[in-house]
Structures are given as structure tokens and as C-alpha cells.
């Protein structure tokens, strides 16, 4: 079974849209066939989440859907055209309490590895083995955290990864069964 088919089984097919004045969307990009996950290290000079490991994303423009926001931001931040991304589904919106922003995670498959980072917003593009990232999960006093290419993933991005992790375990029983690995 292809990674896309496996992921569709665990994702919401309908968006749980949260009405709020401060809406953002992120793309949770999966790269087949291995599968890999892409994250970014944000520049340290940004006003929000400076230096954090995050998913490509940002604030929704007035007339945009959250899918359009996620695709636009991916195009702006990592240089992947929206026609090279297949949207698979959604995870539950997450709140960034300190900024009163609701982030809508949109999961998609990237059919390109030709990345061009936005030098104003992105310090580095991180691509890592999805299985490795999910198996790096640790629960701490401040919640779950993960590792992506040697970088600590915490905060809202780790809560998004944790929901993906929990859905995989709930539907498939374990990460090993999802990824088809045997111990």
C-alpha cells in the first residue's frame, strides 16, 4: 500500500474549520516513496516563532481557504509549486495561545524535491525519514517533542506531529505496522 493510501486512512477528509480572527494554516509535507517529512527552521529575526522548527505555513489572507493558505505558504517558503502537491486530508486545528492563532494542519504529498528556501523567512529546509522522526517522540513536562535532522521540534509543531503519531498508532496498532517494518 502506498504511503498516500495509508495516510488517507488516518486523516480527516473534512476540514474542522475554527472560526477565529487569527487563522493560519501549515502544510505537513510528506515525500514518497520512503516516506520523508519536510520541516523548516525559521529565521531568528522573525516576529513569531523565531528560530523554531516548523512546517511551511502562515496567516490566512482574507479570501483564502486554509488549503490555499497552506499551498501559498509552501510555495513562498520552500519553492514548491502547488501543482506538485497532493492534499490528502487534515489534522485538528491547534492553538498558539500566546498569539491567539488557530493553526489548521493540512497534510499533503510533495511530488518534488526541488526546494528553494525563502531567504527572508527560512534558515534551513529539513528533510528527514518520517519513521525516524515519529520514533524520536519523547514526552516531557512541556509536552511531546520530536527530532528532525538533529533539531528539536517542540511547541505547536510537535503537537501536530504527536497527533499524526497517535492517529497512526490508533489505526495501525504501531508505527512498525504502519511503516511495514518488523523488529
NORVENQUI-V477496 format. One record per residue. RES is the residue in one small letter. PHI is phi in whole degrees, -180 to 180 (none if undefined). PSI is psi in degrees with one decimal (999 if undefined). NEAR is the number of other C-alpha atoms within 10 Angstrom. Layout:
res->RES phi->PHI psi->PSI near->NEAR
res->RES phi->PHI psi->PSI near->NEAR
This chain:
res->x phi->none psi->132.6 near->7
res->x phi->-69 psi->154.5 near->10
res->x phi->-58 psi->-36.1 near->16
res->x phi->-60 psi->-44.3 near->18
res->x phi->-66 psi->-38.4 near->10
res->x phi->-66 psi->-43.7 near->15
res->x phi->-67 psi->-39.2 near->20
res->x phi->-58 psi->-32.7 near->16
res->x phi->-66 psi->-23.2 near->15
res->x phi->-107 psi->-8.5 near->21
res->x phi->-97 psi->157.0 near->19
res->x phi->-76 psi->134.6 near->16
res->x phi->-85 psi->-22.6 near->13
res->x phi->-111 psi->142.3 near->9
res->x phi->-75 psi->129.7 near->17
res->x phi->-90 psi->89.9 near->12
res->x phi->-83 psi->127.1 near->14
res->x phi->-100 psi->122.8 near->14
res->x phi->-80 psi->123.5 near->8
res->x phi->-163 psi->151.1 near->10
res->x phi->-70 psi->-23.2 near->11
res->x phi->-118 psi->86.5 near->14
res->x phi->-107 psi->135.7 near->23
res->x phi->-131 psi->164.4 near->24
res->x phi->-141 psi->146.5 near->28
res->x phi->-127 psi->150.9 near->27
res->x phi->-97 psi->128.0 near->29
res->x phi->-98 psi->93.3 near->28
res->x phi->-88 psi->124.7 near->23
res->x phi->-109 psi->133.9 near->27
res->x phi->-114 psi->114.7 near->22
res->x phi->-79 psi->170.2 near->15
res->x phi->-92 psi->-8.9 near->11
res->x phi->-56 psi->-49.7 near->14
res->x phi->-90 psi->157.2 near->16
res->x phi->-120 psi->162.1 near->19
res->x phi->-122 psi->145.8 near->23
res->x phi->-112 psi->133.5 near->23
res->x phi->-135 psi->169.7 near->23
res->x phi->-126 psi->152.8 near->23
res->x phi->-101 psi->118.7 near->21
res->x phi->-75 psi->148.6 near->25
res->x phi->-61 psi->149.3 near->20
res->x phi->-76 psi->-12.8 near->14
res->x phi->-94 psi->5.2 near->11
res->x phi->-77 psi->155.0 near->13
res->x phi->-76 psi->-27.4 near->7
res->x phi->-125 psi->138.7 near->12
res->x phi->54 psi->38.0 near->15
res->x phi->-61 psi->129.5 near->16
res->x phi->78 psi->-2.5 near->17
res->x phi->-77 psi->156.1 near->20
res->x phi->-88 psi->127.2 near->27
res->x phi->-146 psi->176.9 near->26
res->x phi->-97 psi->152.1 near->27
res->x phi->-58 psi->130.6 near->27
res->x phi->173 psi->179.2 near->26
res->x phi->177 psi->-169.0 near->20
res->x phi->-73 psi->142.6 near->18
res->x phi->-76 psi->133.9 near->23
res->x phi->-76 psi->154.3 near->13
res->x phi->-44 psi->-50.8 near->8
res->x phi->-94 psi->3.6 near->8
res->x phi->-86 psi->151.1 near->12
res->x phi->-83 psi->165.6 near->15
res->x phi->-68 psi->-28.3 near->25
res->x phi->-64 psi->-46.7 near->22
res->x phi->-60 psi->-38.9 near->16
res->x phi->-63 psi->-48.7 near->24
res->x phi->-61 psi->-42.6 near->30
res->x phi->-68 psi->-42.8 near->27
res->x phi->-62 psi->-46.2 near->23
res->x phi->-66 psi->-37.8 near->23
res->x phi->-63 psi->-41.4 near->26
res->x phi->-64 psi->-44.0 near->22
res->x phi->-68 psi->-42.2 near->17
res->x phi->-88 psi->-35.0 near->24
res->x phi->-121 psi->0.5 near->23
res->x phi->73 psi->23.1 near->17
res->x phi->-101 psi->122.7 near->22
res->x phi->-64 psi->142.8 near->17
res->x phi->-59 psi->-24.7 near->17
res->x phi->-78 psi->-0.2 near->11
res->x phi->-106 psi->14.0 near->14
res->x phi->-127 psi->130.0 near->21
res->x phi->-108 psi->119.1 near->16
res->x phi->-77 psi->128.6 near->20
res->x phi->-103 psi->-32.3 near->19
res->x phi->165 psi->-161.2 near->20
res->x phi->-135 psi->154.5 near->23
res->x phi->-110 psi->168.8 near->23
res->x phi->-68 psi->141.8 near->18
res->x phi->-59 psi->146.8 near->20
res->x phi->-121 psi->142.9 near->18
res->x phi->-98 psi->134.4 near->16
res->x phi->-98 psi->96.0 near->13
res->x phi->-58 psi->-46.0 near->9
res->x phi->-64 psi->-21.2 near->7
res->x phi->-113 psi->-0.8 near->9
res->x phi->54 psi->44.0 near->12
res->x phi->-112 psi->137.1 near->18
res->x phi->-101 psi->118.4 near->21
res->x phi->-99 psi->127.6 near->27
res->x phi->-103 psi->108.9 near->29
res->x phi->-79 psi->124.1 near->26
res->x phi->-112 psi->119.3 near->27
res->x phi->-93 psi->130.2 near->25
res->x phi->-145 psi->161.7 near->24
res->x phi->-103 psi->131.4 near->23
res->x phi->-93 psi->130.8 near->22
res->x phi->-109 psi->38.1 near->18
res->x phi->-156 psi->143.5 near->14
res->x phi->-119 psi->17.2 near->13
res->x phi->-91 psi->87.9 near->10
res->x phi->-97 psi->146.2 near->14
res->x phi->-138 psi->105.6 near->14
res->x phi->-73 psi->146.7 near->19
res->x phi->-79 psi->110.7 near->18
res->x phi->-66 psi->-15.5 near->12
res->x phi->-84 psi->-27.9 near->11
res->x phi->-115 psi->-26.9 near->20
res->x phi->-115 psi->122.0 near->22
res->x phi->-76 psi->-44.0 near->18
res->x phi->-158 psi->144.6 near->17
res->x phi->-96 psi->128.4 near->21
res->x phi->-111 psi->127.0 near->18
res->x phi->-125 psi->125.2 near->17
res->x phi->-142 psi->161.1 near->19
res->x phi->-63 psi->122.6 near->16
res->x phi->-59 psi->-42.0 near->18
res->x phi->-61 psi->-45.4 near->18
res->x phi->-60 psi->-47.1 near->15
res->x phi->-60 psi->-47.8 near->20
res->x phi->-67 psi->-35.8 near->22
res->x phi->-75 psi->-10.8 near->13
res->x phi->-81 psi->-0.2 near->13
res->x phi->-53 psi->130.0 near->17
res->x phi->-135 psi->138.8 near->12
res->x phi->-99 psi->126.5 near->10
res->x phi->-122 psi->179.0 near->8
res->x phi->-58 psi->-31.5 near->5
res->x phi->-97 psi->9.4 near->8
res->x phi->115 psi->-168.9 near->13
res->x phi->-73 psi->149.9 near->19
res->x phi->-143 psi->160.8 near->22
res->x phi->-136 psi->175.1 near->22
res->x phi->-126 psi->133.4 near->19
res->x phi->-132 psi->116.3 near->21
res->x phi->49 psi->44.3 near->15
res->x phi->80 psi->0.0 near->10
res->x phi->-102 psi->141.5 near->12
res->x phi->-77 psi->127.5 near->14
res->x phi->-107 psi->120.3 near->23
res->x phi->-142 psi->-179.7 near->19
res->x phi->72 psi->-145.6 near->17
res->x phi->-62 psi->-40.0 near->21
res->x phi->-62 psi->-38.5 near->22
res->x phi->-71 psi->-31.7 near->21
res->x phi->-68 psi->-34.3 near->18
res->x phi->-66 psi->-48.1 near->23
res->x phi->-60 psi->-38.5 near->22
res->x phi->-66 psi->-38.2 near->20
res->x phi->-65 psi->-41.7 near->13
res->x phi->-60 psi->-47.0 near->21
res->x phi->-56 psi->-51.1 near->19
res->x phi->-65 psi->-37.5 near->16
res->x phi->-67 psi->-40.2 near->18
res->x phi->-62 psi->-47.4 near->23
res->x phi->-64 psi->-39.4 near->16
res->x phi->-64 psi->-44.4 near->12
res->x phi->-82 psi->-40.6 near->14
res->x phi->-102 psi->-10.9 near->16
res->x phi->91 psi->-30.9 near->12
res->x phi->-167 psi->162.9 near->15
res->x phi->-66 psi->-37.7 near->18
res->x phi->-60 psi->-40.1 near->15
res->x phi->-69 psi->-39.0 near->13
res->x phi->-63 psi->-45.7 near->17
res->x phi->-87 psi->-5.6 near->16
res->x phi->73 psi->26.1 near->9
res->x phi->-102 psi->149.3 near->9
res->x phi->-117 psi->140.9 near->6
res->x phi->-99 psi->999 near->3
